């Protein structure tokens, strides 16, 4: 038996164990008509059942605690033109640093032809093809493949992003829209790629499990005795990074900053004292709470940074359930939900979701997973 268990653990350390084929038409190019209209797959030791997000309260009970991520997504995607005319796509991934004559930032860059230090770029306005009067200069390429850029602006950097930037939709949504002949970015995204909880911060991707909640659903849950509290984790560019090594223990996990306030600590302690269940809304919340339990055995208010990698073998100590979307193959997020809900059970759930034509990824449907006692 020991040998069999050891072989099983070794198998679950292989990145290929988290691969699956997804028909492209199941990648959600747009959000559901209403936030709560998404389908909801309920996964627990008693089995797998189908529901809708508006009925989430039926799976919860008075005394439970929902923990959400209230970070705001910033308009971190910019488009610029080289003086030669070539188009450049930029994703701002660092906080701006004031420098003489402007702001210095680190960016991920996509362009058909390479950049060189010293090249100047002119930012586009949101209407494609229209150039602004805002210039920036390429300063250097980093070993990680990102670029340092200097924005030539005396104004506030946040205002520049607000005026010229877009919310950074994931690449698979943009690609799917192109394939379908759709507009790549629209006014609807300004509303729907932001959760109703958004309250500051600078994430470069939405905490997508929170996209399914409406004010009316939250009010209904509270009326039925479910408590709601929040933390803030600034989702970084590492969320787009696939696992590119053969074994999980070879993967270098990204750091992300998060903060926990006294209100969450108190809500969490009240929930545990009354015997309620803690339900994390999204993998960002799971990582934050598990990092706290790993550090302190409890929650402590403060600001932190974590590179915690939750994978099979991890003993979850902070939560009883989690709301999450369907994740990409070979992603650290799929590894996380497999560790929490059980590998075999997640394999079954994903196969069923594909067979039943659930919508996948950021604008897709959701799951409520209860921690496996098996």
SULNOR-V405472 format. One line per field, one symbol per residue. ss: DSSP state (@ for helix, = for strand, . for the rest). phi: phi as a letter, one per 40 degrees, with the letter a starting at -180 (. if undefined). psi: psi as a letter, one per 40 degrees, with the letter a starting at -180 (. if undefined). A space follows every 10 residues. Layout:
ss->???
phi->???
psi->???
This chain:
ss->.@@@@@@@@@ @@.=@@@@.. ...@@@=... ....@@@.== ====..==== ==@@@@@@@. ....=====. ..=...==== ==....==== ==....===. .========= =........= ====...... ========== =.....==== =.....@@@@ @@@@.=.... @@@@@@@@@. ......@@@@ @@........ ..=....@@@ @@..@@@@@@ @@@...==== ===...@@@@ ......=@@@ .....===== .@@@@@@@@@ @@@@...=== =.@@@@@@@@ @@@@@@.... .=====.... .......... =====..... .@@@@@@@@@ @.@@@@@@@@ @@@@@....= .....===== ....
phi->.dcccccccc cccccccbca cbddcccccb ccdbdccccb ccbacchbbb abcccddccb adhcbcbbbc cccccccbbb bccchccbbb bcbbccbcbd gibbabbcbb acbcbbdgcb bbcccccdgc ccccbabcba bcccgcbcbb ccaccccccc cccbcbccdd dccccccccc gcccaacccd cccbcccdag gacbaccccc cccbdccccc ccccgccbbb bbbccbcccc cccbbcbccc cccccbcabb cdccdccccc ccccgcbcbc chcccdcccc cccccbgabb cibabbbdbc bdhcccbbbb aacaccbcdf bccccccccc cgdccccccc ccccccgccb gdcccbbbbc dccc
psi->dddddddddd deehdeefii hhhdeehhdi iidideeiih hhhideahii aideedddei iheihhhihf iihigehiii hideeiihhi hheiiihhih eahhihihhh idiiiihehi ihiiidhheh iaehiihhdi hideeiihih hgheahdddd dddeiihgii ddddddddde fihdhidddd defhieehfi agieiigdde eeiidddddd dddeehihii ihhhhaeede hiheididee hhiiiiiiih iddddddddd dddeeiihhh gidddddddd dddddeeahh iahihifhhh ihdhhhedid iihiahiiif iddddddddd ehdddddddd dddddefihi adeaaiihhi hhe.
